Amino acid sequence: MSVLGGIGKAYKSFRTGRRSARNVRRAEQRLRHQQTLLDTETTKFRREAVAVRGALLATHKAAEKNRLTDDWKATTKSADDAIIQDSETLNARARAAVRDTWIGASAVRSFRRNVVGKDGITVRSAARDPKTGKAYDEFNAGADRWWKWWGRDKLVCDIERRKTFRQLEQLVVSELRTVGEAFAIPIYKKQANMVGLMIQMFAPEQLDTTLSRAPGGKNEIRGGIEIDKMGAAVAYHVKTVDYKSVRIPGERVIHVFDQQRVRQTRGVTPFRPVLVKAHHLGSYDEYQLICARLEACIGGAIRTDSATNDDDIGLALESGESSQDSYGSEQIVMEPGMMPRLNAGESIDWNNPTRPGASYEKFSQAQMGMIAAGLGLDFAALTRDYSKGNFSSQRQGMLECNREFDDLLQLMIEDFCVPVRQMFKMLCILEGRIAAPGFLDDAEMRLIYLEDEWQGPARPWIDPLKAARAYEVAVKNRFMTRREVMNEQGRSIEDDLKQHADEQELAKELGVYLPDAEPPRPVAPAEPPAEPEKEPKKPAE
């Protein structure tokens, strides 16, 4: 064999070996792929078997899976997965409901007037000496005085220069009851004659929801909120007017929402359980109205004898009138109370309107009652119709609504009002507007100076006389204090007593006797001092 022949044979054997090795690897790959498919199918089969076995052995009837519950679809998702992906649609529909329907507008206004009211959520500084318990009157009066001046001045309170602090509170309530969350940023802006604190609010729609991971990949971003591994908000990514995303540190943002699930980052609209029902009820009401209008427009139908010429169909017209309008369409002119003159062979069947019908009111009231319950209200609070119940039912409904209002009031105080108030007090002290010895040096003194007492709006009773008697008995038997009574009425006992004192002093100056004041007691004339008894003279010895 030649050398070249030996080399060729060796090369051919080498190529054959390479092909065999490739075929072996491909076979191994196909085998692994088939094994993976088999494992996947086995896992799927096991899961289905577990589900079937669990359904057959379900302890709770609500967990049964059979043909009667096939349409009962319930997904298992985390709070943020369930909220964030639907928030855009939910918020848009909730805002449309508040903007375009009486149900949404009435619900939001009900919470605004009962949680904030005409006087707002009021506060009084309550700093006291920790040793003696005596109030720091000068500090408290100064803090409350500056707060009153600041809170009612739109030019220094609101960054937009449109709202007082009471109106800011109302806006927060509106956002909470519409989209389920509100955002505010306290901003320091030095001012010559006022505390340099301003409040800037932004809408949930301004959060940049396109981001999923913070720069550097350290923190996750959920719905525009950057959170750490423990779920705490460390930053908020907000789109500005030029659509640029700005990262704002979490400690600068006040985020108010009612957290209802673990690891919930964003709020959700309270309208979500009733949006579909409210939409359908609005459509039903609109269609009923349209049908009623149509029935009211159709006064009757003209019947024509088949032998009558088609050209003569219609009411007889006066001389010179046309039976067609400007578009060439046949027209019939009818007026209320008219007696039509018919052509030969024609007769009228008068229409008998049946809309909205006897069932309309009952059906609508039932639907509105369910919607009110889903929003945390009762039928009367939502519809402003108080004719459907007696005194006891109205009182019970009012008490239940008040509990709902108080819950939102407490959320407002803790998550919005307190942070703003504490920041305001600290700026008052740092700017030198009020004196607070030890504030900067002692952590305990800082907490003492920041102590406040908050009051919501008054809760009037249906029967004020019964309420007054109940308060009188409670105070007399020491079940309540006068301060607690005043707080329930949205008033301050200090202001109340000062007003009574001023009123009595003014009446005294004018010589007027007030029925609730003690009448002046007559002063008896002073009796002349009794003369000392003279000792009898001793007889001379």
C-alpha positions in Angstrom: 0.0 0.0 0.0 1.2 3.4 -0.9 1.8 6.1 1.7 -1.0 8.2 0.1 -3.4 5.3 0.2 -2.7 4.7 3.9 -3.2 8.4 4.7 -6.6 8.5 2.7 -7.8 5.4 4.5 -6.9 6.9 7.9 -8.6 10.2 7.0 -11.8 8.3 6.0 -11.8 6.4 9.3 -11.3 9.6 11.2 -14.3 11.3 9.4 -16.4 8.2 10.0 -15.5 8.4 13.7 -16.5 12.1 13.9 -19.8 11.4 12.3 -20.5 8.6 14.8 -19.6 10.8 17.7 -21.9 13.5 16.4 -24.7 11.0 16.0 -24.2 9.8 19.5 -24.3 13.3 20.9 -27.5 14.1 18.9 -29.1 10.9 20.1 -28.2 11.8 23.7 -29.7 15.3 23.2 -32.9 13.8 21.8 -33.0 11.5 24.7 -32.6 14.3 27.2 -35.3 16.3 25.4 -37.7 13.4 25.5 -36.9 12.9 29.2 -37.6 16.6 29.9 -40.9 16.3 28.1 -41.7 13.2 30.1 -40.8 14.9 33.4 -43.0 17.9 32.5 -46.0 15.7 31.6 -45.5 13.7 34.7 -45.4 16.8 36.9 -48.5 18.1 35.1 -50.3 14.8 35.6 -49.3 14.8 39.3 -50.6 18.3 39.8 -53.9 17.5 38.1 -54.2 14.4 40.2 -53.6 16.4 43.4 -56.1 19.0 42.3 -58.7 16.3 41.5 -58.1 14.5 44.7 -58.2 17.8 46.6 -61.5 18.7 45.0 -63.0 15.3 45.7 -61.8 15.5 49.3 -62.5 19.2 49.9 -63.5 20.0 53.5 -65.0 23.4 52.6 -67.9 23.5 50.3 -66.5 26.7 48.8 -63.4 24.8 47.7 -65.3 22.1 45.8 -64.5 21.8 42.1 -67.2 20.2 40.0 -69.5 21.1 37.0 -71.5 23.5 39.2 -68.3 25.5 40.0 -66.6 25.3 36.6 -67.4 29.0 36.0 -66.0 30.1 39.4 -62.6 31.4 38.4 -60.3 32.7 41.2 -56.7 33.5 40.6 -54.0 33.4 43.2 -51.9 36.5 43.0 -49.9 38.7 45.4 -51.4 42.1 46.3 -49.2 44.0 43.9 -49.7 41.6 41.0 -53.5 41.9 41.5 -53.5 45.7 41.8 -50.8 47.2 39.7 -51.6 45.5 36.4 -55.3 46.6 36.7 -54.7 50.0 38.3 -54.7 52.0 35.1 -58.1 50.7 34.0 -59.6 50.7 37.5 -58.5 54.3 38.1 -59.8 55.5 34.8 -63.2 53.9 35.3 -63.4 55.1 38.9 -62.6 58.7 37.9 -65.2 58.5 35.1 -67.8 57.2 37.7 -67.1 60.2 40.0 -67.0 62.6 37.0 -70.0 61.4 35.1 -72.4 59.6 37.5 -74.4 60.8 40.4 -73.5 57.7 42.4 -69.8 58.4 42.3 -70.1 62.1 42.9 -72.5 61.6 45.8 -70.3 59.0 47.5 -67.1 61.1 47.4 -69.0 64.3 48.6 -70.4 62.3 51.5 -67.0 61.4 52.7 -65.6 64.8 52.1 -68.2 66.6 54.2 -68.2 64.0 57.0 -64.4 63.4 57.3 -63.2 67.0 56.8 -66.3 69.2 56.9 -66.5 73.0 56.8 -63.9 73.5 59.6 -61.4 70.9 58.6 -59.6 68.4 60.8 -58.6 70.7 63.7 -55.6 70.3 66.0 -54.4 71.8 69.3 -50.8 71.6 70.6 -50.7 69.5 73.8 -47.1 69.9 75.0 -46.8 69.4 78.8 -44.0 69.4 81.4 -43.2 65.7 81.9 -42.5 66.2 85.6 -45.3 68.5 86.7 -47.9 67.8 84.0 -48.4 71.5 83.5 -49.1 72.6 79.9 -46.5 74.7 78.1 -49.1 77.4 77.5 -46.8 79.9 75.7 -45.4 77.2 73.3 -48.8 75.7 72.6 -50.4 79.0 71.9 -47.6 80.0 69.6 -47.7 76.8 67.6 -51.5 76.9 67.2 -51.4 80.6 66.2 -48.8 80.1 63.5 -50.6 77.0 62.3 -53.9 78.9 61.9 -52.2 81.7 60.0 -50.4 79.2 57.7 -53.3 76.8 57.1 -55.7 79.5 55.9 -53.3 81.3 53.5 -53.4 79.7 50.1 -50.3 81.6 48.9 -48.0 80.0 51.5 -49.7 76.6 52.2 -50.2 75.2 48.8 -47.5 75.0 46.1 -50.1 75.7 43.5 -51.4 78.7 45.6 -55.0 77.6 45.2 -55.9 75.6 48.3 -56.0 76.2 52.1 -54.9 73.3 54.3 -58.6 72.4 54.8 -59.0 72.2 51.0 -55.8 70.0 50.8 -57.5 67.7 53.3 -60.6 67.5 51.2 -58.5 66.7 48.1 -56.7 63.9 49.9 -60.1 62.4 50.9 -61.3 62.7 47.3 -58.3 60.9 46.0 -58.6 58.2 48.7 -62.3 57.5 47.9 -61.7 57.7 44.1 -58.5 55.9 43.3 -57.6 54.6 46.8 -54.4 56.6 47.4 -53.0 60.1 47.7 -49.5 61.5 47.4 -48.0 64.7 48.9 -44.5 66.2 49.1 -43.7 68.7 51.8 -41.4 71.4 50.4 -39.3 73.9 52.3 -39.3 77.4 50.8 -38.1 80.2 53.1 -40.5 83.0 53.5 -40.1 86.3 55.4 -43.4 86.5 57.2 -44.5 82.9 57.4 -43.3 79.4 58.1 -41.5 78.1 55.0 -43.5 74.9 54.5 -45.5 74.2 51.3 -47.4 71.1 50.2 -47.2 69.7 46.7 -49.6 66.9 45.6 -49.3 64.6 42.7 -51.7 62.1 41.2 -51.1 58.3 41.1 -51.2 58.5 37.3 -47.9 60.5 37.5 -46.0 57.5 38.8 -43.7 55.9 36.2 -45.0 52.4 35.9 -42.7 51.5 33.0 -39.7 50.8 35.4 -39.2 47.4 37.0 -35.7 47.7 38.4 -33.8 50.6 40.0 -30.5 51.7 38.5 -27.8 49.2 39.5 -30.4 46.4 39.9 -30.5 46.6 43.7 -34.1 47.4 44.4 -37.3 46.4 42.6 -39.8 49.0 41.3 -43.5 48.2 41.6 -45.9 50.5 40.0 -43.5 53.4 40.2 -42.5 52.8 43.8 -39.0 51.5 44.6 -38.9 49.1 47.5 -36.2 47.3 49.3 -36.1 43.6 50.1 -38.3 44.1 53.2 -41.0 45.9 51.1 -40.4 49.4 52.5 -40.7 52.3 50.0 -37.3 53.8 49.5 -38.1 56.1 46.5 -40.9 57.2 44.2 -40.4 57.6 40.5 -42.6 60.4 39.3 -43.1 61.8 35.8 -42.9 65.6 35.6 -44.7 67.9 33.2 -42.1 67.2 30.4 -42.6 63.4 30.9 -39.2 62.9 32.5 -39.0 60.4 35.3 -37.6 61.9 38.6 -36.6 59.8 41.6 -37.8 61.2 44.9 -36.5 59.7 48.1 -39.2 57.9 50.1 -38.7 59.9 53.3 -39.8 63.0 51.4 -43.1 61.6 50.1 -46.3 61.2 52.1 -48.2 58.2 50.7 -51.7 57.8 52.1 -53.5 54.5 51.4 -55.4 51.8 53.2 -53.2 48.7 53.2 -55.5 45.7 53.1 -53.0 42.9 52.2 -49.4 41.9 53.2 -46.7 43.4 50.9 -49.2 45.8 49.3 -47.3 48.7 47.7 -50.1 50.7 46.0 -53.6 51.6 47.0 -56.7 50.4 45.1 -60.0 52.2 44.4 -62.8 51.6 46.8 -65.2 51.6 43.8 -63.8 48.3 42.5 -66.6 46.0 44.0 -69.4 48.2 42.6 -68.1 49.7 39.3 -69.7 47.0 37.2 -73.0 47.2 39.0 -73.0 51.0 38.9 -72.3 51.0 35.2 -75.1 48.5 34.4 -77.5 50.4 36.7 -76.6 53.7 34.9 -77.2 52.0 31.5 -80.5 50.5 32.7 -81.7 53.9 34.0 -80.7 55.6 30.7 -82.5 53.0 28.6 -85.6 53.3 30.7 -85.6 57.0 30.2 -85.1 56.7 26.5 -88.0 54.2 26.3 -90.2 56.5 28.3 -89.4 59.4 26.0 -90.2 57.4 22.9 -93.5 56.2 24.4 -94.3 59.8 25.3 -93.5 61.0 21.8 -95.7 58.4 20.1 -99.3 59.5 20.7 -100.9 56.9 18.5 -100.8 54.9 15.3 -102.9 55.6 12.2 -104.7 52.6 10.7 -105.6 52.8 7.0 -108.2 50.8 5.1 -106.5 48.6 2.6 -108.8 50.0 -0.1 -107.6 53.5 0.5 -105.2 55.0 -1.9 -101.6 55.1 -0.5 -101.2 58.7 -1.6 -103.9 59.7 0.9 -102.3 58.2 4.0 -101.8 60.7 6.8 -103.8 63.3 8.7 -105.8 65.7 6.7 -103.8 68.9 6.2 -104.9 72.5 6.1 -105.0 74.3 2.7 -101.5 75.2 1.6 -99.7 72.8 4.0 -97.4 70.0 2.8 -97.2 66.5 4.2 -93.5 66.3 3.6 -90.6 68.0 5.4 -87.7 69.8 3.8 -85.9 66.4 3.3 -88.8 64.8 1.6 -89.8 62.6 4.5 -93.4 62.1 5.4 -94.4 64.1 8.5 -97.4 64.1 10.8 -98.0 67.2 12.9 -99.6 66.5 16.3 -100.1 68.9 19.2 -101.3 68.3 22.8 -105.1 68.2 23.0 -105.7 68.3 19.2 -108.6 66.5 17.5 -107.1 65.2 14.3 -109.1 65.2 11.1 -108.6 61.9 9.3 -108.9 60.9 5.7 -111.5 58.5 4.6 -110.8 54.9 5.7 -108.3 56.0 8.5 -108.6 55.4 12.3 -106.2 56.0 15.3 -105.1 53.5 17.9 -103.9 55.6 20.9 -100.7 54.6 22.6 -100.7 53.7 26.3 -97.2 54.3 27.8 -96.1 51.8 30.4 -92.6 53.1 31.3 -90.9 53.1 33.7 -93.4 50.6 35.3 -94.2 49.6 38.8 -91.0 47.5 39.3 -88.6 50.3 38.3 -88.4 52.0 41.8 -88.0 48.7 43.8 -85.4 47.4 41.4 -83.4 50.7 41.4 -83.5 51.0 45.2 -82.3 47.4 45.7 -79.4 48.1 43.3 -78.5 51.4 44.9 -78.6 49.8 48.4 -76.1 47.2 47.4 -73.8 49.8 45.8 -74.0 52.0 48.9 -73.0 49.0 51.1 -70.1 48.3 48.8 -68.9 51.9 49.2 -69.2 51.9 53.0 -72.4 54.0 53.1 -76.0 53.4 53.6 -78.9 54.0 51.2 -79.8 57.4 52.8 -76.2 58.7 52.8 -75.7 57.8 49.1 -79.1 58.9 47.7 -79.9 61.7 50.2 -83.3 60.1 50.5 -84.4 59.8 54.2 -87.9 58.7 53.6 -87.4 55.0 53.6 -86.9 54.4 57.3 -88.0 55.3 60.8 -86.1 57.0 63.6 -84.4 53.9 64.8 -83.3 52.7 61.4 -82.0 56.2 60.5 -80.1 56.4 63.7 -78.5 52.9 63.2 -77.6 53.9 59.7 -76.0 57.1 60.9 -74.0 55.3 63.6 -72.7 52.7 61.0 -71.7 55.5 58.6 -70.0 57.4 61.4 -67.8 54.4 62.1 -66.8 54.3 58.5 -66.1 58.0 58.5 -64.1 57.8 61.7 -61.9 55.0 60.2 -61.0 57.2 57.3 -60.6 60.2 59.6 -58.0 58.3 61.7 -56.2 57.3 58.5 -56.1 60.9 57.5 -54.8 62.1 60.8 -52.1 59.4 61.2 -50.8 59.3 57.6 -51.3 62.9 56.4 -52.0 65.4 59.1 -49.5 64.3 61.7 -46.5 64.3 59.3 -47.4 67.7 58.0 -48.0 69.1 61.5 -44.8 67.7 63.0 -42.8 69.1 60.1 -44.5 72.5 60.6 -43.7 72.5 64.4 -40.1 71.7 63.8 -39.8 74.5 61.2 -41.4 76.9 63.6 -38.8 76.0 66.3 -35.8 76.0 63.9 -36.8 79.4 62.4 -37.1 80.8 65.9 -40.8 81.7 65.7 -41.5 79.8 68.9 -39.2 78.9 71.8 -38.7 75.3 72.7 -35.9 74.8 75.3 -34.3 71.4 75.0 -35.8 70.5 71.6 -32.5 70.1 69.8 -30.7 68.4 72.7 -33.2 65.9 74.1 -35.0 63.2 72.1 -37.7 62.9 74.7 -38.3 66.7 74.7 -38.7 66.6 71.0 -41.6 64.1 71.3 -43.1 66.2 74.1 -43.1 69.4 72.0 -44.6 67.5 69.0 -47.6 66.2 71.0 -51.0 67.3 69.6 -54.7 66.6 70.1 -56.7 66.1 66.9 -60.4 66.6 66.3 -62.7 65.7 63.4 -65.8 67.5 62.4 -68.9 67.5 64.6 -71.3 64.5 64.5 -74.8 66.0 64.9 -77.4 63.7 66.3 -80.9 63.1 64.8 -82.4 64.2 68.1 -80.2 66.9 69.8 -82.2 66.9 73.0 -81.7 63.2 73.6 -78.0 63.5 72.8 -77.6 66.4 75.2 -79.3 64.5 78.0 -77.2 61.4 77.3 -74.0 63.6 77.5 -75.3 65.1 80.8 -75.8 61.7 82.4 -72.4 60.5 81.1 -70.5 63.5 82.5 -72.4 63.4 85.8 -71.6 59.8 86.4 -68.0 60.3 85.1 -68.4 57.9 82.2 -67.1 60.7 80.0 -65.2 64.0 80.5 -66.2 67.3 79.2 -63.2 67.3 77.0 -64.4 64.0 75.4 -67.8 65.5 74.8 -66.3 68.6 73.2 -64.1 66.4 71.0 -67.1 64.5 69.7 -68.7 67.8 68.9 -65.6 68.9 67.0 -64.9 71.6 69.5 -62.1 72.4 72.0 -62.9 72.6 75.7 -60.3 75.4 76.1 -61.9 77.5 73.4 -65.4 76.7 74.7 -64.6 77.8 78.2 -62.8 80.9 77.1 -65.8 81.9 74.9 -68.1 81.4 77.9 -65.9 83.5 80.1 -65.8 86.3 77.4 -69.5 86.1 77.0 -70.1 86.4 80.8 -67.7 89.2 81.1 -69.3 91.1 78.2 -72.8 90.5 79.7 -71.5 91.8 83.1 -70.2 95.0 81.6 -73.5 95.6 79.8 -75.5 94.7 82.9 -77.2 91.8 81.2 -78.1 88.6 83.2 -77.4 85.3 81.3 -79.8 82.5 82.2 -77.0 79.9 82.3 -74.9 82.1 84.6 -75.2 82.1 88.4 -77.3 85.1 89.5 -75.4 87.6 91.6 -76.0 87.0 95.3 -77.1 90.0 97.3 -74.5 91.2 99.7 -75.9 91.7 103.3 -74.9 95.0 104.9 -72.0 94.8 107.2 -73.1 94.8 110.9 -71.4 97.2 113.3 -68.8 95.4 115.4 -70.1 94.4 118.8 -68.9 96.5 121.7 -66.8 94.5 124.2 -68.5 93.6 127.3 -67.5 95.7 130.3 -66.3 93.9 133.3 -68.4 94.7 136.4 -66.6 96.8 138.9 -65.4 95.1 142.0 -66.9 96.5 145.2 -64.5 98.5 147.3 -63.0 96.6 150.2 
